[in-house]
Amino acid sequence: MTGIEIKNVSKNYGNVQALSNINLTFESDKIYGLLGRNGAGKSTLLNIITSRIFADSGEVLIDGIPAKDNDRALKKVYLMSEKNFYPGRMKIKEVFKWTRQFYPDFDEDYAYKLAERFELNTGKSVKSLSTGYNSIFKLIIALSVNTPYVLLDEPVLGLDANHRELFYKVLLEKYSQSPCTIVISTHLIEEVSNIIENIIIIKKGRIIKNETCESLLASGYSVAGTAAKVDAYIAGRNVLGVDNLGGLKQAYLLGKIDGELPEGIELGKLDLQKLFIQLTNQ
Amino acid sequence: MNTSVSYRYQLASQIKGIVIYYLIVLCVSVLVIATSTVAISISSADDGLSGQIVGTEFATIIYLFVAACNSFREEFGMLMQNATSRKSLFIGRILTTLTISSFMVIMDKLIYFINRAAYSDDKYVVLSFFDSFYNTNSDSFKLQITGFFFHLSFNLFASGLGYLLTNIFYRSGKGGRLGLCVGLPVGIVVVLPIVDSIIAKGKISEAIFRGLDKILGVSAQKPLYGIISCFLIFTGLSAISWLLIRRANVKE
């Protein structure tokens, strides 16, 4: 499997450039975080991969097969999108039944087990679900569909903390049992930072970062201590952000540690969210 | 290709509506038969009571048009969600239209024969949609087959037209939608008759009726003309629908 290759893809909506000459590869069996601010082009990119919308130029290959309106390529991908495209009158169990028809590898038994774990009533119709359960039912399908590529666009929208934790747990369980490529497009950066292996940051339709989570986090560090000591240390350095807690302070810095840390200053890891905000605010 | 499952899905999404439609048609038929039976039983021979049931199949044609008008958006979303190409969606749609249209012709024929059997009295005439066009009222096998294809071609035409309109609606912007929802009906129902009667002095409607008469072969008593015309129009409408679908984007 060669993964999903995105070659020179551009897309405009009127005068607005949603994607500009995107070149990207989602490799097999990796978990990606697709991060970007609202309107950065994340959903547009995912929709182009799955042929829900067409790019103005460029092409997408899925395992070497052109994806544009091609059943053979599209069968390898499942996109759970923010918007619900399942008929509102349809019951969840009917959705499961039909998904099995479209995706022969869909594991219906596993889907019912997950429904139990998430306390989703499969006798309910799609339109009767709350925002949170709407996300849950689509997540259950995404986790049971068994395609080589699963794209999740804002997967935890409306989910409470308990369900979010359960989702991340189930996602990792599933991934360890049968690895596949998972692309998570989200705003909740802190939550996914422990799951994702690779980070792609998209800004105004352009890819500004595409590297492993580890290397991105290694591009900086954090220091903590009393406000006075931290202020003295960070003076003249590339500061991403600062958190204050009473008389204590934590600062996030870009670059390598130069020399020894002064006494009373503790070294920590870089905060992904702070880095993201700094990168996307520039 | 996902054509087979696309076909099965689109067919399944229509079944409930068709069942409800025929339950209503059957109820209406039973009601009409019951009331006329009572009327016949209480009337005397010299009351001159008579009646006609003509072209009930026209209700099916309207049903198919309306159903097609409501069939695109939801099915498109569901099929796009489930890795189905536009090509598979469209082929599935054509196969669904052919299946449903044929099935409804058969159902209408059954209802027609039930009505005929119920009204054995000469005072009551039951005419099919086809009979009313071509002044036939015969049970000959050839005419039944011709009637089948005539009705089928009209069903296809109605489905094709409804599907094209819903596709145009889906692809249009706000102005286009307004034009389609308001402009088109107002144009046909209000503006055209006014222009025809005041300015054209009835020449437009005359030309339309003459055109319809020719393409349907009514005066010439050639049902084959009507069958071929409707099939050709259905093909043309479907071709335009395909041109719209192949570039359609899913709307978020």
Interface residues (C-beta under 8 A of the other chain):
Chain A: S43 N47 T50 S51 R52 I53 F54 D69 N70 D71 R72 L74 K75 V77 Y78 L79 S81 E82 K83 F85 Y86 P87 W98 T99 Q101 F102 Y103
Chain B: M1 N2 V5 R8 Y9 S13 E74 G77 M78 M80 Q81 N82 A83 T84 S85 R86 K87 S88 R246 R247 N249 V250 E252
